Amino acid sequence: MTLHAQQVDRMRNGKGFIAALDQSGGSTPKALSLYGIKESEYSNEDQMFDLIHAMRTRMIKSPAFGGNRVLGAILFEGTMDREIDGLGSATYLWEKKQVLPFLKVDKGLADERDGVQMMKPMPDIDVLLARAVDKGIFGTKMRSVIKLANREGISAVVNQQFEVGRRILSRGLVPIIEPEVDIKSPNKAEAEALLRDALVAQLDKQPATQPVMLKLTLPDTPNFYANLVAHPSVLRVVALSGGYSRSVANQKLGDNHGMIASFSRALTEGLSAKQSDAEFDAMLDGTIAGIYAASIT
C-alpha cells in the first residue's frame, strides 16, 4: 500500500477529529488575544506570526496532542513553511504524531452576493499546491460562507468549491470542501436543505475513486447530513464549530452520527500563554478528550 493509500485509509477509518490550526492574517490577532497575548505585545506582522507559530507548536508538541485522538490538523500557509524542532511542520505532524497535515488554500471571502460569500480568486493555487505536495501535505481546505437560503447563491458556492476541488484532486491531494452556513442565518434550516441538495448533485458526478471531504456547519436537525456521510464519493464529513461554544458544539456533534469535529476556536478555548506547561497540557487534554468523545458517536 502506498503512503497516500495508507493515509486515505486512516482518514476514512480512523477514530478522532481534525484540529483546525489555520487562523491567518485577519483572524490571528483575535486568536492571540484569546490566548492571552495583547496586540500591544507585538509591533509588526512578523512578530505576530512568530507568536501564533509558537502557540501552535506548543499545542502540537503537547503530549495531549497525538494521532490516538487527532486524525488531522489544518495549517495556515505560514505554518507549513515553518519548522517544528528542525522538521517542516507537515513532516513533524505525520512522522512524530501520526497526524495528517492539511493546508488552508483559499485567499478569503469575496463580498456578499445572492446571500453568499464565494471564495476570492486564487490565481497562484497551482504553485501553492505544488509546494504543498513537496512539503508532505495530505489535503487542503477552502471556505465559503452561506448567509441566506438563496438557491442560486448556494449553487454557485458549491460549484466553485467542486471546480477548485477537482484541480486539487488532480495534484494527488484530498480537498476539504467547506461551504459554511452562518449559524446566525435567519433561515439556516432552509439554507441547509438547499446546500444538501447542491452537494448531492455534485457528489453524484464525482468518482468514488476520487473522494472529497466535506466540512459543514452543525445542522439544526440531527443526522441531517447522514446521506452525505454515507455517500461513496465522500471520504469524511467534518463539522465546524461556527461560533458555538465548545460545550454546545460537542453536544450538537454528538447528535450527528458519523460526523467528526474540525474545531478551531473551540479547540483553543481556555488555553493561555500564561499557563505553565502542566496547566496548558491538562487543559488541552481535557479539551481533546471532550471533542474526541463527541466525534466517535
PADOLUM-691589 format. One record per residue: residue in one letter; y, z, x of N, C-alpha, C in turn. Coordinates in steps of 0.001 Angstrom, whole numbers, plus 524288, in hexadecimal, padded with zeros to 5 digits. Example, Ala and Ser with C-alpha at 12.3 -4.5 7.8 and 13.67 -1.06 7.14 Angstrom:
BEGIN
a7E9C681E78833867EE6C81E788300C7F31C81E7883390 s7F73681BA8832327FBDC81BE4835668001E81EBE83264 
This chain:
BEGIN
m7FB4D8000080356800008000080000804E38000080379 t808947FC978026280D707FC6680568810AE8014780460 l8147880245807DE817F0806BC8071781AC680647801E4 h81CC08018D800A781F90800DF7FBBA81C01802097F719 a8172C800297F7488137D801317F3018125F807067F284 q811EA809BF7F6F18112A80F6F7F6D8815D28121E7F440 q81A778104F7F59D81F2B812BB7F37C81FB0811A37EDA0 v81E7180CD67EBFB81E8380B8C7E66681AA980F097E378 d8160880FBC7E5A48121A813097E3288140B818AC7E2B6 r816A181A817E6C3818B781FD47E69C81CD2820647E257 m8203B81C837E1D68244281CD77DDD0821E581C6C7D854 r81DDB8193C7D7CD81B7C8187D7D2A28186881D517D0E4 n815A681FC17D48C811E5823D07D31A813408294B7D500 g81729829BB7D8698187482ED97DA9881B0C8326C7D6A3 k81A98837827D7A481D2F83B6D7D4598222483D407D70F g8265883D747D41382B4283F307D65582FD983C557D3E7 f8343883C527D6B083902839F07D4A283C04837767D921 i84055834E87D7CA8439D832437DBA8848BE8354B7DC30 a84A128369B7E0F784F008393B7E21A8533E8351B7E2CA a857658357A7DFC185BBB831C27E03285FDA834187E3D3 l85FF8832287E8AC8638B834237ECAF8678382FEC7EE23 d8693F82CF67EA3686C2F8282B7EB52871EA828607E9BA q8743A82D077E96F879D482D287E85587CA882A127EC92 s8805A826C37EAEF88340823937EEB68890D824B37EE27 g88C508215F7F067891EA822457F0D2894728258C7EC99 g894838238B7E7BA8976E826217E3968953782B607E1FD s8900D82BFD7E23688D9C830CC7E05088CA6834CC7E49A t88D9E833657E98188C81836FD7EDD488FF483BE07EDC0 p8952783B6F7ECF0898538403F7ECE18967C844217E8C7 k894FA842497E42A89319845DD7E01D88DF58485E7E1C4 a88A65845397E416885658475B7E5D48864484B8F7E9FA l889ED84A9D7ED9B88B1284E7F7F1A488D98853597EF4A s89106852957EB7589397857067E8F088F9885A907E647 l88BE18583A7E388887CB85B4B7E0FB8846285E177E4FF y8841F85BF47E9BA8811685E3C7EE0188441862737F0E7 g889248631A7EF4E88C5E867367F1A188FD18657A7F611 i8909C860587F6A78940485E4B7FAC7898C085BC27F82D k89D5C85E0B7F9058A22185C1F7F6898A4358574F7F967 e8A75F8543B7F69C8A9AF84F8E7F9048AD31850F57FD9F s8AF54855B17FD9E8B2B385760801ED8AFA28584C806FB e8AA6D8585F8069C8A72F8597080B348A5CD8548080E47 y8A78984FF080C758A6D084B2480F7C8ABA8847C580EC4 s8ACD584487812B98B1D6841BF812A78B15383BDA81235 n8AC89839C5812778ABF383423811D58A67D832E080FCE e8A5A782DE380EB58A0B482C3580C5689C1682D1481002 d89CE482C38815148989C82CFC818D3896B68329D818BC q89A6583653818BA898E683BD9818898962D83D1B8135C m8981D83AD480F25895BD83BB380A0A89005839F280A05 f88F058354680C2E889A68334780C35886348363D8101B d8888983853814518858883BB4817D2883B784093814E6 l88722842BB811B5885D38478680ED8881AB8468880AAB i882168422B807E087E298411A803D9878EF83FC88065C h8790B83D4F80AFE8741983C4180DAC871938415E80F7A a874CE8450B8113E872B884A27812D28703B84CEF80E29 m872A684C768099C8707384ED2804DD86B3384C4E80386 r86B098471E803988662A8446580249861E78458E80651 t8636C845B880B4C85FAB846F780F6985D6684C6A80E90 r860B98501B80D1B85EE88557480C2385AF185593807B2 m85BF98528B803AA85851852497FF498532184FD1800F6 i8537F84B598039784EC4848698050684B6584B83808DA k84DDE84E4280C8384AF3851338106F848DB8566A80E62 s84AC685818809E6848FE85D14807B98432385CFD806C3 p8406786152807D383ACD8618980697839AF860E7800C7 a83DA2861B17FD8583CE3861007F7DD83C7485B447F654 f83E51857C57F9B183ECF852367F87083A6C84F3B7FB27 g836A384D567F83A8325184A787FA9882F58847457F6A3 g82BF1843F37F8A8829228403D7F56282558842A47F18F n8244F847BE7F207820E584A497EE328237F84AB17E8DB r828C784A8B7E8B282B9284AD77E3B482FC8846A97E31F v83190844727E774835AB840727E7598333983B387E8E1 l832F4837917E53883091832767E6448343282EDA7E948 g8392F82F107E7FD83CE582B6F7EA5F8424B82DD27EAC1 a845AD82B547EDD384B1E82CF97EE4F84E8C828207EE95 i852B6828167EB7185661823B27EB5985AE3824EC7EF0C l85BD58215D7F2B085FC8822247F6B38648281E9A7F5DB f868FC8207F7F76986DC481D6E7F7E986D4F81A437FCFB e86FE2815BE7FD3186F8481255801CC870E181536806D5 g874EA8188A8069A8766F81B7380B3F8723C81F2F80D1E t86F25821468097586ACC824B780AF7866748218F80D82 m8654681CFA80B56861558199380DB1862B4818538135E d867BD817AD8146F869738161B819A6869C881AAD81D75 r8690C81F6B81B8B8694F8240381EEE863D3825FF82034 e863A4829D7823A185E9A82BE48257085DDD83193823E2 i858F38331E823A3857708389582300853AE839D28277A d8553483D6382AD48520A83EDA82F6E8505483A148329D g853F88366683364852E7831EC836C384FFF82D7483430 l84E9882E0782F4284C08829CC82C5F84FB9827C782832 g84F66822AE8270385244820AE8228C850D7823D381DB1 s854948249F81A38853A782806815AA84EEB8264A81278 a84E5B82125811A0849EC81F3380E8B844C7820338115B t844C481F4E816758400A820428199083E978260481973 y842828296F819F28417F82F0E819CB83F118309A8148E l8414D82EA88105283F518300580B228398D82EA480A97 w83814829E980C39832B08283880B7782F0282AB280F73 e8308082A8F8147382CDF82C4F8188582C5D8323C818CA k8309983510817CD8307B83AC58184E82F8C83D8E8131B k8311883B0980EC2830D083DB3809B282D6283AF2805AF q82BAB83635806E282895833168032082B988323A7FE07 v830B1831667FE9B834338305D7FA3A8360982AB47FAA9 l83572827B27F675836D6822297F67B83CC58217A7F66E p83EEE81E6D7FA258449381DBA7FA5E846758190F7F718 f84A6C81A1D7F3E184D0C816197F0C3852B9815AD7F28F l8552D8113D7F17E85A9F8105A7F2F985DD380EB47EE3A k862388115C7ED71865FF80FAB7E9778689D80AAE7EB6D v868538066D7E86386A6C8016D7EA4386F207FF6D7E72A d8704B801BE7E29C874B67FFB27DF94879DF8014F7E218 k87DF87FE817E0A4883357FF717E2BC886C9802067DEBB g88470804A77DAF488789807477D6FA887E48041E7D1FC l88B02806107CE5988B3D803F57C90E89022800AD7C82D a88F757FC6B7C54D893E77F9477C3858968D7FC0D7BEEA d89B127FA167BD6389DCD7FC587B8E389A9D7FB8B7B3E6 e89B6B7FF177B02F898717FED87AB4B899C17F9ED7A82C r895A07F77D7A630896297F2EF7A2C1891737F2D579F2A d8923F7F1C979A2D88DF97F1BA7965E88AE57F6D27966A g88DAC7FB2D7974788B3A8004E796F6887DC801C179B9B v8882F7FEB879FDF884F37FFD97A47E8882D7FF1E7A975 q8861C801447ADB5888318001B7B2E8883D87FD977B616 m8849B7F89D7B73B880E57F5B47BA78881947F7697C028 m87E177F5957C38487EAC7F68A7C915882BE7F2CA7CB55 k885C67F4A27CF1A8895B7F1387D1E6886347ED327D503 p888927E8C87D661885CE7E4E67D996883D47E7497DEAF m87F767E54E7E08E87D1B7E72D7E57687C527E28B7E91C p880917E0667EB47880207DB947EE6887CDB7DC327F35B d87C777E0FA7F55C879AE7E1CE7FA51874487E4337F985 i872297E3CA7F4C786D507E6A47F3B7868C57E4BB7F70F d868837DFAA7F834864177DDB97FB4C864237E000800CD v868BE7E0A18030B8693E7E30E80839867957E8C3807EF l869517EB79803D8867F27F0FB8032D862127F1A580272 l85FA17EE3C7FF5B859FE7EE9B7FE70856ED7EDB08037A a858BA7EA00806B2856177E90280BAC856657EDD180F30 r85AEC7F06680F4C85B7A7F53281258857F37F97A8103A a857A27F9CA80B0B8545A7FDCC8089484EA67FD1F80A21 v84CCE7F84880A0E847617F73680B9B846867F8E281142 d84A357F78C814AE849BD7F8EC81A3A849917FED381B08 k84C36801B8817A384C9780766818518484F80A6081564 g8449D8078C812FF8402F80A2C810948410480BFC80AFF i844DA809B88084E845D380B12802D884172808DB7FF6B f83FD280BD47FB7D83BB480A2C7F7DD83DEE807567F313 g8423D809587F10A84465807247EC3E84A47807DD7EBFA t84C91806157E7AE8523C806487E7028538D808957E1B2 k8589C809CD7E10185A8380BA67DBFA85FE38095A7DAF0 m860DD807CE7D60B86606805C27D49A8672D807637CF03 r86C22808BA7CE0586DA280B537C927871A8808327C61B s870B4807D47C0FA87483805FE7BD2A8753580A627B92F v8792B80A067B5E587A0F80E1D7B1F587AF680BA47ACA0 i8784580DD57A8B2878C780C237A34087B918106F7A03D k8800480F1679DD788326812F579B11882C38127079525 l881AF80DBB793438817E80CC978DA387CB48098878C3F a87B1E809D07875387698806D17858187842801427843A n879817FE4F7886087B397F8E8787D7876E17F55B789EA r874917F2467866E870067EF28787EC871367EB6078C63 e875B57E8B378C17877067E4D779020877DC7E7837956D g87AA47EBDA7955687BA57EE9979A31876A47F0A579CAD i873437F2EA7997386E617F51B79B7C86AD77F0C979D93 s86A9C7EC6579AE9867877E7FC79CE2869A07E6147A216 a86ECC7E5DA7A2948712B7E40F7A77A86FD37E7C47ABF8 v86FFE7ECE07AAF486E9C7F0C27AEEB868F47F0077B0B9 v865637EF9E7ACFF85FD57EF307AE5485EBD7EA0D7B12A n861177E5D47AF5C860457E0C87B1EB862387E0DF7B791 q866CC7E3407B86C868DE7E3A17BDC1865477E6F17C12F q863797EB4B7BF1A860007EEBF7C21585B067EBDE7C3C7 f8589F7E8F37C027853C37E6487C17D854B67E1A17C51A e859207DF0F7C48885A5C7DAAF7C80D85AAD7DC9B7CDB5 v85D817E0EF7CE7F85DDD7E31D7D3C5858A27E5837D55D g856047E8057D1A1850FE7EA767D2CA84CFF7E69D7D4DB r84D0F7E1DB7D2D6849467DDEE7D4AB84A967DC117DA2E r84F8D7DC0D7DB95850F97DADB7E10184EF77DF2B7E49B i84F447E3F47E2CD84D677E8677E5E58477D7E8177E690 l844B67E6E77E26383F047E6457E2AA83D777E2067E68C s840917DDDE7E6D783F4E7D98B7EA6483F997DB307F01C r842337DF997F122842967E1B27F67683E417E5B17F790 g83AC77E67C7F3C98368A7EA357F48B837FE7EFD37F35C l83C787F0A07F0CA83E427F5D47EF4F83D857F6A27E96F v83D0A7FB837E7C883C4B7FCC97E243841887FE897DFF3 p8439F7FBB07DC12848A97FD377D9DB84825801617D5A4 i84BA2805437D5E184C6E808D07D174850F3806A37CE57 i84FCD8050D7C98D853B0802D47C5F9855DF807527C2B5 e85B08808337C31385D6180CCD7C096861C780B447BCDB p8608980A3A7B7E986496809727B3FB8659080EA17B11C e868E5811DA7B356869E2817177B13786CA3816CA7ABF1 v86AB4819C67A82C86D8181A737A339870B581F7C7A3B2 d875CD81F0B7A3158794C8238B7A37D877BB827AB79F76 i876D482C887A137875258309579D7C8797A831EF799A0 k87E508304779AC1882AA8313E797228839382CA179362 s88032828B279390880CB8243A7900E880B58260A78A5D p88452824107871988454825A47819187FAA8238177E85 n87CF581FA2780B68784F81D7677E1A873E981CD078214 k872B88212D784B586EEB82126788F98698A81F5078729 a867A882149782C98626981FDA780F48620D81A0077FC7 e86622817CF77D63866208123277C418664A80F0178148 a86951810D7785108698A80E2778A1F8643380E3B78CC1 e86174812A078C4C85C418131078EA88586680F4878C21 a858D480E8F787058555280AE178456856558054A78623 l85B4E803D7786A985C9E7FE967888C85AE37FDE178E36 l85B8B801F379159859F4801AF796D18540F801007974C r8512A803EF7944784B72803897948F849A87FDFF79347 d84BE57FBAD78F4084A707F65378DC684BC07F2727921E a850667F31079474852117EF747989584E997F00879D6A l84D057F4D279EA2849957F5AA7A320844337F34B7A237 v8420D7F40479D9383CF07F1CA79C5E83D147EBD679CD3 a841527E96E79AF7841C37E3B979B338418A7E1CF7A0DB q8440E7E49B7A468843E67E3127A9F183EA77E47C7AC6E l83C927E9027AB268379F7EAB17AD838331D7E71A7ABF8 d8335B7E5137A73882F307E18F7A57782F197DC747A895 k833737DB4F7AB49833B07D6A17AEA08329C7D7F07B455 q831BC7DCF37B56F8312B7DEB27BAD582B607DF437BC37 p829777DCAA7C060823EE7DD237C1C5822707E2C17C31B a81DE57E4677C14E81C0B7E9B67C27981B287EA847C84B t81A737E6387CB2D819CA7E69B7D0DE81EF57E78D7D3B1 q823527E7267D0C8828877E8167D2FD82B587EC237CF98 p829517F0E57CF6E82B907F4C17CBD2830DD7F6C07CD9D v833E97F8817C9D3838EC7FB047CADB83891800B67C934 m83C5B803C37CAD383CFC8090F7C8D5841C48093A7C550 l841CC80CD27C1B08462F80D817BE2184853813057BEB8 k84D7C813827BEDA8500A818A37BEE785377818F97BA0E l8521181C747B6778547281C8A7B1518568C821F97AFF8 t85A9C8220F7ACC885CA1826F27AAA98587A829787A72F l8580882E937A76E854588314F7A407855AF8301A79E55 p851ED82E1879B528532082C337960F853A08309279205 d8564882F5A78DB6856E48332178975851A683470786F0 t84E35830827867F849188313F7840E844E7831BA78844 p841F18360C7886883DD88369C78C5E83A088320278C4B n8387383069790ED834AB82C1F791AC83699826E278F87 f83BC18265078F0783DF98217A78CF983CAE81CD37907A y83BF681DDD7958883AD68199879933835118195579AB2 a831A381B617976682C0A81B77798A2829E8815F979994 n82BE481214796AB829F080CBF7977382B9980A8879CC0 l82FF980C7179ED9831A780AC47A40A82E6180D767A842 v82D34812777A76E829DD815547AB1D82499812957ABA3 a82296810827A74381D6680E0E7A73181D7B808467A897 h82214805E97A92B82260800457A9F7820077FEC27AF40 p81CC07FAC17AF7F81A2B7F9527B46E81DEB7F7907B8B4 s822A87F6017B74E8266D7F43E7BB3882A367F8907BCE8 v8290E7FD5F7BB5382C3D801E17BCDD829108055C7C07C l82B0B8062C7C533828608098F7C8F38291080F447C775 r82DD7810C17C5F082EE88162E7C471833FC816557C160 v83458819D37BD988393D81ABE7BAC783B51820097BC83 v8401E8200D7BE9784287824EC7C05484754826077BD03 a848BD82AFE7BCC284D0282CB37B95D8518882EA97BCA0 l8564C82D4D7BAFE85AEF82F7F7BD6F85CD58341A7BA27 s85F67837D57BCC08612F83C787B9DE8662383B507B6C6 g86953837A27B8A186D9A835817B57E871DD8393F7B3E3 g8724883DBB7B6708763C841897B4F087409846347B213 y86F21845F67B06C86CA284A987AE3686BF284EB27B27D s86C28853AB7B10F86AE2857C27B4D286529857327B65E r863B0859A97BAC085E498592D7BC8285A7A85B557B87C s85BC985FAE7B61485824862067B24C8575E85E787AD96 v85B9C85C1F7ABA585B2C8588D7A72A8584C853937A8D3 a8599F851887AD718570984CC67AF568512D84DAF7AFFE n84FAB8521F7B23684A21853517B2DC8475D853C47AD99 q849F0856487A9D68478D856E47A4A3846CF851907A20D k84AC684E3C7A25A84A5E8490A7A0008463F845BF7A2D8 l84618846307A80784249843337AB0883CBB844D37A99E g83BE1849E57A8FD836B484BCD7A797834C3849C07A261 d8387E8483B79EFD8371984616799D9835CD8404979A0C n8369D83DD779E8B835BC8383079F1E8313D8374A7A2EE h82C8B836DE7A0D0827E1836937A409827C1831797A727 g82679831FA7AC2B8261482D647AF8F82B0D82C0F7B261 m82F8682E257B0AC8346B82D6A7B386834D7831A17B7B5 i837108303D7BC39837F6834047C06083DC8834387C193 a83F6B838697C408844FE839237C515846E0835C27C992 s84BD4834417C93D84EB6832427CDBF854288349A7CD56 f85474839AC7CE8E8593883CA47CDBB85C7F83CC77D2AF s861AD83CD87D1F18656083D267D6488682F8425F7D613 r86C24842C67D2BA86F19847AB7D25186B9984C317D0A4 a867E184B2B7CD178646684F577CB50860CE851457CFA6 l85FF484E087D3A685CB384FA57D80E85FB7853397DBC6 t864C5852267DC76867D98552A7E03B86A90859DE7DDB9 e86A2385A747D89D86C9285EC87D5CB86AEA864057D833 g86EB78672C7D9C686D8386C557DBE886D1D86C8D7E1CF l86CF7867F87E46B86CC1867E67EA22872408688D7EC63 s872B086B4E7F0B2877D486C3F7F3068778786C1F7F8F1 a87B9E869D97FB4987C0A869C0800FE87C5286F4280332 k87E00872FE7FFFB87EB58785D801D5879A187B81801B9 q87582879617FF5B8709087C367FF1686DE387C568046C s86B188809780579867B1880B580A128634287CD680925 d8607987B6B80D5585C1A877CB80CB18580D879FC808EF a8570D87F11809358533488171805AA855008810A80005 e85A028821D7FF0885C1D881C47F9B285C0A87C227F7C3 f85DA28788F7FB3085DC4872FB7F9D6858498710D7F884 d85473872487FBE584F1A8707B7FB1184CC8872CB7F610 a84E01877B77F4FD84BF687A397F03C84E41877AF7EB58 m853538769C7EB6F855CE874127E6F48539686E967E629 l8531386B997EA63851098664C7EA0284B598665C7E835 d8485386A167EA1D842D886A7C7E88A8425B86B747E2B1 g8459186EF97E0A1845678700A7DB078470F86B587D7CC t84B168689D7D9AE84CEF863E97D6FD848B285FB97D6E4 i8465C85EC27DB728424F85ABD7DBD683D9C85C2A7D879 a83C348612E7D85F837C3862DE7D52B838B5861B67CF64 g83D72862BD7CD7F83EB4861CE7C80483EBA85C017C6A8 i84110858DB7CA0A84153853357C90F83BE1850CE7C96A y838CD852A07CD3783363850B47CDC18303C851F27C8DA a8309F856B87C6F882DA4858457C24882F0D854DE7BDA0 a8341A853A27BD0A835C4850567B8A48341184AAC7B962 s832F6849177BE46831A1843AB7BF7482BCF842817BEEC i8288E8466D7BE4C822EE845757BE27820B3846507B8B4 t824108465C7B4B282236846F67AF5281FEE841CE7AD5B 
